[in-house]
Amino acid sequence: MEKVVLLIIAVGLAYGVGCLGRTRKIGFGPAFVISLFNVFIGLVAVLCSKKIKNNEFKNMEE
């Protein structure tokens, strides 16, 4: 039971880091996958990635 709770927390944290990656060059998918292995490494990768400019981000949404 404890392992299931820890797994849910780990996936939730990885999802959060992935959401941060949406506005960065790394994107959601790679940030999420890296964070599944290690949340701290994923967070560092996202924070080191360049931000997407507003006009590039709007083009991605369309």
Secondary structure, 3 states (H helix, E strand, C coil): CHHHHHHHHHHHHHHHHHHHHCCECCCHHHHHHHHHHCHHHHHHHHHHCCECCHHHHHHHHC
